[in-house]
Amino acid sequence: MLKRVMRPFQRQWIEGFIAHKYSFVLGSRQIGKSYALGWFAIMCALGWDGDHATPPSDVLIISSSLDKAKLIIRAVHAHLDKLERVCGPVRDPQRGGVQDVVFTNGVQIKAVSGRPRALQGFTGHVFVDEYSITEADPEELMAQALAVASSQPHFRVCCLTNADRAGSFVHQFMTAASWEQRREGFFMQNTTIYDAFPAGLPEHISAVKRAASPQAWAKYYENAFLQAGSQRFDEALLRSCFDQPPISQGRVWLSVDPGFSSKGNPTGWCVVRAHGGHIAVLDAGLIYGPTEEELLDRIEHLVDQWNVSGIVVDQGTQFLLTQKLKRRWGGQLHPASINKNGLIKAAANFEEAAHFGRVSLCQSRELFDDLMSIGVKADGSLVVPERGAPRGEYKIHADSAMALLQVVPLCLTKRPAGGRPQIMGSHMSSLHANRFV
């Protein structure tokens, strides 16, 4: 049956997964990685292993987020809908759902959150999807996956990923000569879009190639690892976002990266509308030297001006300010907690959306300069240098860009709940944003 429903390269993957305890696949977008992974998850759960039976075993699926892992579960359910029409029911009708599949033999395929500790306490097969953009430490993720699958010889670890940047964990694991010993015993595969469609690209893929930038096409479809440079974001790419028309529908977020020292870093802020994978930065800027009350006044003014429906504030914000924000805006406040790997992922998602014309930027000189100041190391981690402000006594640390990056995960992966914040009290003050024109 699998020969009928899979393309040749997908069957090659499955054969490699069966023959090797560990697998690491670099694959293009839009070639059916989730489709193939879903079928192999069913095989592991039911004990099919090519020509030999293996003990039915649990399968854990981890991705860059729980929502992404659930997409594999959706693919599994779709496969089983077809399979059960041929061989009868194999799922437990009383159990399972969007996060797991439970079979009549008691075995389950389960999606877990995108952090290594979510694997602790489990044994079974481990499938890691979107390895390159997980917020987790990639070494820790690999160590936990290997540990989960170590107790039985038939347990498998299958990692699937897209390309990212030269020097990253994925790049070194795939290509570095010094990592050859680590790769020993792995099924290693690099499948580009041309490998998936050897007879020629279908029209819907050709349309993507025409629309995408050369860098985006090379990275996401030809599996090219982009070279690290002194700047994280390409200037031409950012400037192209000025020409993208802003979307007219969607929720509006206000993101704030507070700064309090009278001669330290300013407060960075941005107003973003998000809908259907598109981001429109409506306004952005820096606020120099505010007191807590002045900052609250400015936030309230921006909420009123832009009809904001959610407020994102750096989780590291001083405790008293956080409490004041909670009292004033309640459940509409979303504290952001974004670590080094989270910033890498947010920058990658923002860059991808920009490459495909899904980002529009307002003409803010401050935001543009902040984005251009961000550097990148060989491992993909961001470098935020300190630079002097035009006013002389302040030190800028890409503050408005940090406000933008901390709201990107909400804009691209979650739908904000609720309507406009209920503002208590009246603390309005004027705000004149500097414009880059």
N, C-alpha and C positions, 0 to 999 in steps of 0.2 A: 504493500500500500504506500509506503514512504517513497518508493521509486516513482509512483504516479503523482504524488503531491509535492515533491521537492525538485528543485533545479539541480543540475550536476554539482555545482560548488557547494550547495547546502548538504547534499549527500556525502560529499567529501569531508565536510566538517563533522557530520555525524559519525562517519567511519573513523575519523581521527579521534573524536571524543571517546569512542568505544575502545580503541586500541591503546589509548594513553590515559594514565590516571590524571594528568594535569594538561590543560590546554590553554593557549593564549592566542586569541584571534583578533587581528586588526582588520576591521571591515568598514567599507564605505557606508554612507547613509543610503537609505531607501533600497536595500537589497534583501531585506527579510531576515535580519539577525534575530529579532524577537520571534519570528515565525519558526525558525529552525530550533532555537533554544527551547521554545514551548514543546515541540515534538520530542526533543531529547529528554526534557523533564518528565514527560509521560512515560517514556521508555524506562527511565530510571525508577519511577514510582511503581510501575507494574512489573518490573523485572525482565524487560526485554533488553537483550544486549547482543544484537546481531543474531548470530546463529546459536548463542548459548544463553540459557536462563541464568539470571542473577537474583539474589534475594530482593524482593520489593523493599524500597527504602525511601525515607523522607528526602525531600529536595527543598533547600533553602535558596531563595532568590533575593539578592541584594543589589541595589542600583544606587544612582546618585541621590535618590529620594524614595520614600515609600510609595509615592504616587507613580513614579517611573517603574518601580518593581511590580506594581499592580497591573501595568500594561502587559507584562509577561503572563500574569495570571489570566488576564482577558484572552490572550492568545491561546493559552491552554484550554480554557473553557470552549473557545471556538473550535479547536481541534477535536475535543471530546464530543461536541455536538455531532460532528460528522462520524467520528469513530463509533459512537454508540448506536448510530443507525445501522451499522454493519454487524457489530458483535454484541449488542445489547448493553444495558446499563453497567457502568463501572464506577460511577460516582455515588456517594452516600447522599440520598435526597434530603436528609435532615441536617446536613452539615455542609460547611463551605460557603464561599461568597466571593466578594470582590478582592479579598486579601488572601484567600487560600482555596485550594481544591482538596477535598477529602474523598478518598476512594472507599469502596466497600470493604477492602482489605485492611482499612484503618490507617493506611499510609497517606501522607499529605504533601502537597506542594504549597509552600508558604512564602509569601512576600514579607520581608522584614525591612526595617528602616535602614537608611544608608550609612550606618555607623558600625565599625567592627565589633563593638561590645554587644550589638544585637545578635551576634552569632554565638556568644558564649552560652554554654549549657546545652547546645544542640550537637547532634551527630547526624551525619548523612552526606548527601551530595551538596555542593555549594556552587551556585552559578552567580557570577558577578557581571553585571551589565553596566555599560557606560563607565568603565574603569577610569578613563582619563579625566572625568569631571566630578568624581566623588569628592565631597568635602573632607573625607577621612584621610589620614596619613596613609599613602598607598602601601608603604612597607607593613604597617600594622594590619591593614586590610588583608594583605596577602598572608601574613603570619596567622591570622585568625581563621582564614579560609582553609589553609593547609592543616591547621590543628583540628578543625571540625571533621575533615575528611580522612584523618589519619588512622582512625580506629579499625577500618575495614578495607581490605584491598580493592573491593569493587566500588568504593566511594570515589566520586570524581570531583575535580575542581575545574570549572570552565569559566574563563574570563573573556569577555568581549568588550571591544572598545573602538573609539575613533582615534584618529591622530590628534596630537595637540602641538606642543612646541619642542624644538630640539633641546635636549638636556633633561627633559622630564623623566619621571620613572618609566612611563610607557615607552618613550623613545629609547631609553637605555636598555630596557628589557627586550625590546624588539631588535635592536641593532648593535649595541655596544659589544665590542670584542671582549672587553674585560668582564662582561656578564655571561659569557658563553657557558661557564660551569653552572650558573643558576638556571639557564635554559635547558640544560641537559635533562632528557626525559620528558620534556614538554612537547605537545603537539603545537607547532608554531605555524600560523597561517596569516598571510597578508592578501586580502581580497579587495581589489579596487573595483570601481564601478565598471571598468572595462572587462575585468575578469567575470563579473556577474552577467554582463551582456556582451558576450564575444561577437555576436552577429551584428552589433550596432546598437547604439543607445535608442530606447523608445522615445517618442516625441515628448512625453511629459518630463523625462529626464533631460532631454536636449533643451527644453524650455528653461529648466533650472540653470543649465550651463550658460545660456545666453543672458539670464538675469543676474547671476551671481558674479561677484568680483573674481578676478583670476586667483587671488589668494584664498578666497573661500572655496572655490571649486577644487583647488589643489589640496587643501586641508581636509575637507569633508568628503570628497569623492575620489581623489587620487591618493589619499592616505599620505600626503606629504607633511612632514614635520617642519613647521615654520621656524626659521632661525630666530633666536633671541636677539634683541637689540637693546639699545639704550632706552628706547621708549616703548611702553606697553601698547599704546594705540597709535596706529598709523595716521598721520596728519591728514592725508588725502581722504581716508575713510571717514574721519570725524567731520571734515568739511562737507563731504557728500551728504551727511545727515542734516545739514542746514537746508538742503534743497528738498528734503522729503516733507510733504505736507503733513501737518499734525492730524492725528485721528480726531474725529468729532464726537465719538461716543466712548463710554467706558468709565470706570471709577477713577477718581482723582486722589492721589496720595501726596501728602507733604512729608518729606523726609528731612530730618534735622540731625546734624552732627555737632553737638554743642561745644563751645569753647568759652571759658569764663575769665581767664587771666586778663587783666587790663592791658598787659603788654605781651601776651602769649598768642596762641593761635586763635583766629576768629571762629565764629560759628558758621558752618556751611549748611546750606539748605537748597532744596530743589522741589519743585512741584511737578508731578508726573501723572499723566493720564495713561492707563493701560487697558488694552482690550485685545483678545484674540492673538496673543503673542506679539503685539505691537506696543511700542513705548513712545510716548510723545513727551519730551521735557518742555513744559510750558513756561517755566521761569526758574531761575536759579541765581544764587549769589552768595555773598559773605556778609556777615554782620559783625562789626568790630566792637569788642569790649562791652557786651551787654551785661547788666546785672540779671539775676534770675527773673525779677519782675518785668524788666524790659524785654527779655527774651520771650516770656510768656505773652506779653503784649504783641510782639512781632508775630509769634505763631498764630495768635488769635486773628490778627489782621489778615494773614495769608489764608487761613481757613475760611474767613468770610469772603475774601476777594476771589478765591478760586473754587468755592463750594466743595471743599475738601471732604472726603468720606473716610479717610483713615490717616493717622499720624504715626510715622515711624521715627523712633528716637534710639540712638545708640544705647545699648544695654549698660555700657560703662558710665552712663550719666550719673551725676551725683545723686545720692539717695533722696535728699529733700526735694530736688527738682522733679525727680520721678514721681514722688508722692503728690506733688502739686499738679503735675500733668494728669495723673490718674484721677484726682478729685475733679479736675476741670473737664476732662474728656472721657473718663471712664473706659468702657470697653472698646472705644475707637482708637485707643493708644496701643501700638504694637512695638514693644521693646525689641530692638534688633541685636542679635548676638552673632557676629560673623568673625570667624577665626581666619588664620592665614589661608587654609585650603578653601574656606568659604569665599574669600576674596578672589582667589584664583578662579573658582567656578563662576562667580558673579561676573568677573571681567570677561571670561570666555563666553558666557551666555550673552552678555551685552554686545561683544564683538561679533558673534554669530548673527544676532538679530540685525546689527548694523550692516553686515555684509549682504544680507538678503533684503535690504531696504525696509526694515521694520522698526527703524529708530529715526525719529525726527528731533532735532535739537533746536532750542530757542537760541537767539543771538546773544548769548551771555559770554562776554569776554572772560569773566572769572571762572566759569565752568570749563570753557575751552582751555584756558591756561592750566587749570588744575588737572584736567585729563591728560594734557600733553606733558605735564611734569612727572607723571607716574612712570617709573622704570620697571624693568623686569630682569630677574636673574635667570640663569640657565635652567634652573628647576621649575621655572614658571611663576615663582613667588613674586609678589609686587614689591617695588621699592618706592617709598614715598619720601622724597627728599624735603628738607626744610629750606624754604626760600623766603627772601624778604618781601614784605608787602609794600605797595606803593606809598603807604603812609609812614613807612620807615621803622616804627617801633614794633610792629607785629611780625610774627613768623607764620607763614602759611604752610600747611601740610596737606595740600590737595583736599581741603575741607569740603568744598561743594561736590567734588568728584566722589569723595567717600560717602557723602549723603546719597548720591545717586546709586553707587554700587550696593549700599546696604538695602535699598528698596527693590533692586533688580529681582531677587528671588521671589518676592511677593508679586511683582508684576508679571513674571513669566511662568510661575508655577502654581499660584493660588489665586482664587477669586476672593476679594475682600468682602466681608459680610457687613450688612447694615447700611444705613444711609449716612447723611451728613452728621458730624458730631454735634451733640447738644451742648452748646457753649453756655456756661454758667457765669454770670456777671458780665460786666462791660468794661473791657480794658483795651479800647481801640487806640492805635497809634498809626501814624502815616508811615509808609514804607516805599521808598523810591529805589527800585532795582536798577543797577547799572546795566546798560545794554551794550552788546557788542555789535556795532553796526558799521 
